[in-house]
Every structure is written in structure tokens, then in C-alpha cells.
């Protein structure tokens, strides 16, 4: 059996050969389209080989990491023991230093008594026999005590030197072991990272969804009426787990939260306030901004446009008066949550208008404003936070917010917006999360109606988003075909709508036939699905499907894209963190 190192070298040789083969392809073919297709097929094949070669390597890494963790724990215990021994030896060394002077005096006195003192002088100088015996007895006792002290201190010195020598050897051995452990972990991890980077590079070279298909998905998403704020109860998100569509087995894609997860999580603020957190603490959980008091309250805000309630605006409000007309959070929520929302909204309005120099719209595209003032509780929250603003570099920060984040906070850059220093990536839970159950139990926004549900529906199946086994199989087949041959993608949109690319849409049977023509096994039905996810970032990473076509492990982003492209009606996965429910 090959060692891990030899196995890795072999894999790298295969990858090198694949890359060399690709880059040495002839530059000119008679048929450019055929040339392009061959290159794409080569890329797909190389990527598949790389993935297959990396899988056992990942298993070896996991096994090695478990072993390394055990070794590391032992090393840590030994290091702690050595540190304690070092401390004890230092204490003993200090004590010996204090006894050094006494030892020197004892040694000197001992040799003087042993070699320079003549007992006869003692006898001649004594007048009485009792004095003589007492003097001899005293000198004998002192000499014995000197010998014991000298012997004891000398033994302690020898023991100390021996233990210090052993301690230094132990330190050196542990350092070598630690270096070897780190070297092995770094080597395997590095090689897997290279392999995955190679796979990612191949993936980038494979064509993505067409622009028209992206437009189709965007239109489906818009039809869901996803709510931006917690004030409204609109939206197409329903928890269908308890609703029977009339068939089984069945599968549905459940998303955590709504698409915009940047800034203040309104239902998260509610949960935090109910847990006793102050407005300032709540805001610090969602922003890297400065909590600034005493900001000018004399700035005027020009509101221009039309809101969702049919009201038209072309008016100026003082910033504090403007906030009293705001409708973004239910006024009956905990007061600290209302205060946090008021501060975020004040900051957003000032940043959006550049301290009043430009207009702001009264709709969800900006902030929802009505002609009438909001409830008294909301007005009290505005008054209690007067002049308090989140700032970045002294200027108001654009403090975005949305109704429900799904247990995670994203920075603006992580969702495709411009990077901003005042937004952050964070876990929005009351305790650590290790699985989906933990997330659903511990997320601060778990009380939101949009926290965990499937989006979209079909009237023919009890207005649910459940999919049949063969429908999910078709989505998986579409993804496999698109990855195998990107030129087929214009034929792979959803079958219950007109083709966005103006060509024919292939049904499930045609997709299976196309896979068969390319030597790829297709699925007629799916029996089980599992979703892997990153608990640190709050993103789904892998979707594993099993059925009569075997088992496939699919990148979660690819799965989401093709699910949204092929799924019927307006059924969608709307965010980066999702799970597949089945019954």
C-alpha cells in the first residue's frame, strides 16, 4: 500500500499530466466549435479525475488530523508538565542559592574541626572531667551535623542538575515531535488545497448560466415578494413540512433567512432584546461601527418618490421628525430593539443622503416612510436615541438591515456588494452551532416567520413547494448534463415556461437520453439527499444525492443555480444556507 506521501506525489503527477495535456492542445482545428467542445470536455474530465483523486486524500487527512489531535493533546500535557517542572526547579534553585553561604561556612568549619583541632589540647585545657566530655560531645555533634548538611545540599545540587539536563532533553525531543506533526499536517493540507484550487480553476473555465437564464431566475425571485423589513407580513415563504401535497416520497429546499443578511437582523435584534441586551450591545453584534452620541439633530432630509402604500412624497423633514414617520419594525417589539432600529435607520438616512445633501426614497428600496407618524412606542425609541448615530471615520455609516438573517451575519463584500469596514461576518446565535438543529434552537432570529421555510409554490399540489422524486432527479440530471457539456445549457430551463434563450427546452426524457449519449448514468428517481454546510460562515457547501443512478456529491452553489433554473413554477432557493427536507 502506498504511503500518504507517495500517494500524493502520484496524484500530483496525474494532475501535472492533465494540465500539460490541456495546454499542449493544438492551437488550430478545422472546426473551432469542435475545438472548443473538446477543450471543455477535457476540462470536465480533468476536474472529475482531480475530484476523484482528492477524495481519498481528504479521508487520509481527516484520519491524520484525528491522530495529530491526539498527539497534540499529549504534547500539550507534556509541555504543561515540563513547565511545572521548570517552575519547581527554579524554586529549588532559588532556595539553594540562599543556602550557598551556609554550605561554605559549614564546609570550612568541618575541615577545621576535622584536621586542625587537636583533641589533646582540649583535654589539657579542661579543668574538670565533666567539661571535657561535654566539649567532646558538642564537637562530635556539630561535626556530624555539618556532614549531614553538606551531604544533603550536595545531593540536592546533583539531583537538580540531573533533572535540569533531562528537562532540556525532553524539551528538545518534544520540539522535534511538534515540528514533525506540523510538517505532516501542513503537507497534506497543502496538497489538498492545491488540488481543490485546481478544481476551482477548471470550474471557472466551464461556462456558467446564460445571461437570459439568469434573468429568468431573477424574475422568479422577484415574484416571491421577499420582505426586506419585519414590519410587513408579505412574502411567499411558508413552512410546508406539515402540509401534504398528495404524493410521497417528496423533497423541498428550505432556506435559512432572506437574501440580504447584511447589517442589523431585525428579528435577531428582537431576540437579543428579549434576552436582556441593550441597544448598544445589539448594534455591536451587527456592525463594526462607532456608537457616536451628540450628532447633529438639525439636519433636514428630503423625501422624494412613492411608497408601497400609494403615497407620493416631495417633502423635507428634520432628521428626528423623519424617523417618526418610519415603518420598518413593529412598534410593539421590545424597546431596546426599537432603539437599535432607530439608531440604524438614522445612520442609514444620514449616510444615504450625505447628511441631507441628497434625497431619499420612501419605499423599501431605501426606508419605508408614511405620511402619518408611527406608534407612540416607536416615537419614544426615536426620542430616547436622539443624536445617536453609528459612524465610520466620523461620518454616518450606511447601517443596512433586513428582517431575518437565518442565524448568520454577512459583510457587504461577502454577498457581492462593495466591501465596507463597518459590516461584519458573524454567527448570530446564543450558543455554539454544530448542526442544523443547533441553529434552529439557538439563533436569535429563530422566531421569524421567514427563518426556515421553502419559497414558492404550485397550486396543483396544495400550494406547496414539495417536489416529486423524479422531479428532483431531473434537476440533478440537468446539472450533470450542463457540467458535462456546457453547450446544452440553453435547453435546460424549466419546462413549464417559455425558453428564455429562444430555443427548445429539453424535457426529463431528453435530458436522460443526452446523458446516455455521453456515457453518463442518469437518475430516474432520488431516494435520499443530505446537505453539508460550513457552520462558521453559514453557507451550504455540498449536496449529496442518492438514487437509482448511484450517488453524486455536488457543489452547493451549482446545485442551487440549477435548482433555481429548472424547478417548476416560482420554487426557489433564496440564500446561501439551505437544507433539503424529505418525507
N, C-alpha and C positions, 0 to 999 in steps of 0.2 A: 504493500500500500504506500502511495506517495506521501511524503511529509507535507505539512502545510506549505512550507516554503517552496518545495519543488512543484507542488500543485499550482501555486500562484505563478511561478515562473512559466509553467506550461500555458496557463490562461493568458498571461501577458504576451507570450509568443503567438498564440492564436489571434489575439486582438491586433497585434502588430501586423500579422499576415493579412488580416481582414482590411486594415487601413491601407496597407501597401497595395493590395489588390484593387481597392476602390480608387485610390489616387493615380494608379498607373493605367486606368482605363483609357482606351484610345480617345483622342480628342475629337475625331471626326467620324460620324457614321452616315450612311446613306440616308437613313430616316432619323431625323432629330427627335421626333416623338418617341420612336422606339428606343433611342439612346437614353432619353430622359427616363422612360419607364424602367429600363434596365438598371439605371443608377438608383432609382427609388427602390426597386426590388432588392438591389444589392444592399442598400442601407437598411431596409427592413430585415433582411436575412442576417446581416451583421449584428443588428441590435438584438434580434432574437437569440443568436448564439451567445452574445455577451451576457444577456439576462440569464440564460440557462447556465452559463459558466459561473456566474456570480452567485447564484442561489446556494450551491453547496459551500461556497466560500463564506457566505453570510452565516450559514449554520455553524461552520467551524469557528467563526468569530464569536458567535454567541456562546458556544461551548467554552472557548478560550477565555472569554470575558468572565464567565462564571468561575472558572478556575482561577483567573487572575484576581477576581474579587476576594476569593477565599484566601489566596496567598497574600493579597494586600492587607486583609484583616489581620492575618498572623503577623505580618511585618509591622503593622501599626501597633499591635500589642507588644511585640518585642521592642520596638522603638520607645514605647511608653515605659516598659520595664527598664530599659537602658537609661532612660532619662532619670528615673527614680534612683537607680544605682549610682549614676553620676552625682546626683544630689546628695546621696548618703555618703559617697566617698569624699565629696567636697567638705561635708560637715566633719567627717573624721579627720580630714587633713587639717582643717582649722584647729581642731582640738589638739592634734599632735604638735602643731606649731606652738601652742601655749605651753605644752609640756617639755618643749625642747630645752629651755633654760634649766628646768628642774632635772632633766636627764643628765645634762652636762655636769651639774653640781653633784648629783648622786654618783656618777662615774668617777669624778675626781676624788670625792670623799672615800669611795670604796677602795680605790687603789692606794690612797694614802693609808687607810687603815690596814689594808692587806699587806703592804710591802714596807712601809716606813715606820710603823709603830711597833716598838719592841715591848712585848708583854712584861719583860723583866723590869723595865723602867716603871711600869705600873705597880709591880709588886714592891719595889724599893721605895716608891713614893707614897705607898699606902701605910698608914699608922695602925689601922685596925683591920682585922681579917674580914669583917662584915663589909667594910668599904671596898676592899679588894674584890670580893665576889660580886658585889653589886656593879662595880665598874666593868668587870669582865663580861658579866651577863648583859649589861647595856650595850657594850661594844659588839658583842656577838649578835644581839637582836637587830641592831642598826645595820650591821653588815648583811644579815640575811634579808632585811627589808630592801636594802639597796639592790641586792642581786635580783630579787623578785620584780622590783620596779623596772630595772634595766632590761630584764628578760621579757617582761610584759610589753614594754614600749617597743623593744626591738621586734618582737613577734608581730605587733600591730603594724609597724612600718613595712615589714616583709609582706604581710597579708595585703596591705593597701597597695603596694607596688604590683603585686601579683594580680589583684583584681583590676587595677587600672590597665594593666597590659592586656588582660583578657577582654576588658571592655572595649579597648581600641580595636582589637582584632574583630570583635563582634560587630562593631560599627562598620568596619571595612567590608566584612562579609555581607552585611545587610545592604550596604550601598551597592555592591556588585549585583546582588539578587534583585534589588529595586530597579537598577539600570536594565537588567535583562528582561524583567517583567514589562517595563515601559517600552523597551525596544520591540518586543513581540507584539504588544497591543498596537503600537504606532505602525508597525509594518503591515499587519493585517488590515487595520482600519484604513491606512493609506491606499492600499491596493484596491480595496472595495470602493473607496471614494473615487479613485481613478476610473474604475470600471463603470461606476454609475455616471460619472461625468461624461464618459464616452457615450453611454447610452443616451444621456440627455442631449448631447450634441447631435447624435443621429436623429433623435426625436424632433429637434428643431428644423432639421433639413427635410422632414416629411411635411407635406402641405397641411395646413390647418383648414378649418371650415371656411367655405367660401364667404365672401362679403354678404351675398344675398342670404345665405343660410344664417349668418349672424344677425341679419336684420329680422329674419323670421323668429329667431329665439328672443330677440329684444321685444318684438311685438307681442309674443306670448307672455313675456314677463310683465309688460305694461298692462296687459289685460287682467292681471291678478289684483290690481289696485292695492299694492303693498303699502301699508300705512307707515308714514315717517314718524308721526308723533303718537304719544299714548292717549291724547285727548279724544281722537276719533276711534270708533269701533269698526271701521270699514276693513275690508280685506278678504282674500279668498283662502285664508289659512284655516283649515279645520282638522281636528284630530279624528281621523277616520278609524282608529283602532277598534272602536266599539260599534262600528256600522258595517253591516253585512251587505256587500254589493250583489250577492246572489251567486257567487262562484267561489271555489276553493280548489287547489291552493291559490293564494293571492299574495301580491307583493306591493309595497308602497314605499316611496322615498320620502323620508321625514327630515326636514331641515331644522337646525337649531338657529332661532332668531331670524331677523330680517337682514337684507343685504348690507345696509350701511351700519357698520359696527364701530364707527369712529367717534370718539369723544364720550359725552355723557350717555349712559344707558339709563333711560328714564325708569323702566321697571326695576333696574338694578338699584337706582337711587332710592326708590320706594322700599325695596327690601333692606337696603342698608340703613335707612332712616328707622324702619321698624326694628332693626337690631340695635338701635341706640346711637348711631353715628351722627355727627354734626354735619352741617352743610359743607364746612371747610374740609372735613375728613372725606366726605363723599366725593367732592371735586378732586381731591388729591389722588383718588383711586383711578380717575379717568384722564387726568391731564398732568403734564409736566410744566404747568404754568405757575406764575407767581400770584398769590392771593393778595391783591392790592386794594387797600381801603383809601377813601378820600378822593376818589377820581371825580372829575368834574361832573356835576349833575345839571349843568346849564346847556348842554349840547342839544340841538334840535335834530330830529330825524324826519326826513321827508319820505313819506309812504306813497308809492305810486303803483297802480295796477289793479288787478281784480282778484278777489279771494275765491275760495271754493264755495262760498255761500252766495255768490252773485253780487257782492258789494264792490263798488268801484272806489278807488282812493286816489286822491291827489292832494294830500294834506301834510301839514307839519305838526309834529308832536315833540314836546320836550321828552328827552330820553326816558325819564321816570314815568311820564304820562303814557308814552308809547307802550311801555311794558304792561301797564294796567289793562291795555286792550288786547293783550296777547292770549292766545288759546293753544297751548302746547302740552299742558299737563293737567289732569283732572284736579280741580280745586279742593276736592275732599281728601286728597292724599296727605300723608304726614307733613308737618310744617317744615321740617329740615329738608325734605325732598323738594318742596316748593321753593325754598330759599336757594337750594343748589341750582334748580332750573332757572330761577330769576337771574342769578349771577351769570350763568352760562348764556342766557338769552341776551342780557345786557351787553356782555362781552362780544357776542356774535354780531349784534346790531351795530355796535361802535366800530368793530373791525370791518364789517361788510361795507359800511358807508364811509370808512376812513374818517371817523369822528364827525359824521354829519355832512361831509362834503359831497356825498353822492346819495342817490335814492336807494330804497329797499322795497321789494315787492311784499304784498300782504298774504301770499299763498304759501303752500308747503315748499315751494322752490326756495323760499327764504325762511320766513317765520309767519305762522298764521295769525293774522290780526283781524279783529272785527270792529265794527263801528261802536258797538256797545262795550262798556268796561266789563271785565271778568268778575267773578265772585269775590266777596269780601276777604276770604282766606287768602286768595291769590294776591289781592291788593296789599294785604298785611305782609306777605312774604316780600313783595316788591319794596314796601316801606322799610322793612327790617334790614334789607340789604342795600339800601340806598348808597350809591357811591362805591360799591364793592365790585371790582372787575378782575377777571383773570387776564394777566398781562404777560407778554413775552418781549423782553428787551425794552420794557417801559411802555410798549404800545398794547392796546387790547388784542387778545388772541381770538381768532375765529373759533369759538368753542362749539363745534358741531355736536349734535345729539341725535339720537333716534330712539324709537320705542323699546326695542328689545335686541340685545346683542347675542343672546344664546350662551351666556356664561363666559364670554371672552371679549376683550377689548382689542381693537386693531389700530395701528397707527395709520395716518393718511397714506403714506407711501406703500404700505403693505396691501392696499386694495386698489392700487393703480393711480391714486391721486399724487399730487406733488408731495414730496417729503416735508414734514413740518416738525420742528423741535418740540412743540408743546403737546403733540399727540403721542400716544404710547401703545405698546403691546403689553397686555396683562391678562391674568386669569381673574375672572370676576366671580369668585366663589368664596364661601365662608370657611372652607377647609380643603385640603388637597384632593385632587381628582385623579383616579386611576382607571376609570371605566365610564361608560355612558350612564350607569345607574348613579354613580357618584355625582356626575354633572347634573342630573335631573333632581337630585336631592339637595345639592349644596349651592347651586347657582343662585345669586342674589335676585335674578330676574325670572326665577322659575314660576312665579305666579302670573306671568304674562300669558294672554291667550295665544300669542304668537311665538312662545318659547320653543315648542316642539310640535310640529304638525306638518302634514302633507299639503302642498299647494296645487290648486287646480282641481278640476272635477269633470265628470261625464254624466250627463243627465240619465243615460241609459243604465247606469249602474249605481242607482240610489244616490246620485250626486256625490260620488266618492272619487278618489284618485287611485284606487286599487287597480293593479294590472294583473292580467292573467299570466300564467307560467309561460305560455307560448309568446305572449307579447313582450315579456322581459327577455325571452330567448332571442326574439327578433332584434331587440335593441343591442344585445351582445353581439349578434351576428353582423349587424351593421357596423359596429365598431371594429370587429375583426377584419371585415372586408375593406373598410376605409384605411386601416393601418397597412393591410397587405397591398392595396392598390389605390393610391390617392386619387387616381383619375375617375374612380367610380363615385366619388362623394356627391357629385351633383345629382345623383339618382337616389340618394339615401335620406331625403327629408321625410317628414311624417306623411303617411298615406291618406289621411283624411282632410288634407288641404291641398291647394294647388301648389305645384312645384315652384319654388322661388327663383330657380335658375332657368325656368322656361323650357325644361326638358321633361322626359317621362320619369316618374317616381317608381322605383322597383318595389314590388310587394315582398312579403316574407319569403314566398316560394322562390322568387327570382334571386333574392339575396343568398338563399341557401345554395341555389344552383351555381351562382357565381363563385361562392366559396369552394364548392366541389370542383369546379373547373380549374381552380388554382391549387388543388390538392390540400385544402384546409377543411378540417372537420367542423361541421356546424352543429348548432343546438336546435332541437325541436321543442324542448322544454327545459326549464330550470327547476331544480329541486331545493337548492339552498343558496343563500347569499350571506356573506359576512363582510363587514367594513372595518378596516384598520384605520386608526387615526393617531395624530400626534397630540397628546394631552397637554403638551407645553404651549403649542401655538394655536390649538383649536381648529385644526384642519384635517379633513379626511385625507388619507394617503393612498390606500389600496382597497379595491373591491374584489373579493374572491367569489366566483360563481361556480357552481357545480350542477351538472345535469347529464343528459344523455350524450352530450358532446365532450364529456370529460370535465376537467377543472381548468379555469382560467383566472389568472391574477392580473388585474387591470389597474392602471394608474387612475386614481380617483378623479383627477381633473378631466382626463379623457372620458371616463365613464359619465361624468356629469354633462360634458359637452354633447356627447352623442345621445344621452338620455333626453336632454332638452330638445335636441334636434328631431328625434324620432318619436318620442312619446306622443300619444294622441291628445286631441283637444288642447287645453292650455296647461296640462300637467307639467310641473317644473320642479327642479331642484334649485333653490334660490340663493344658496350660500355655500361657503367653503366647508362647513361642517355638517355632514348629513349621515343618516343611518338608513338601512333598508329593513323595514318591518315585514314579517311574513306570517301568514296564518293558513 
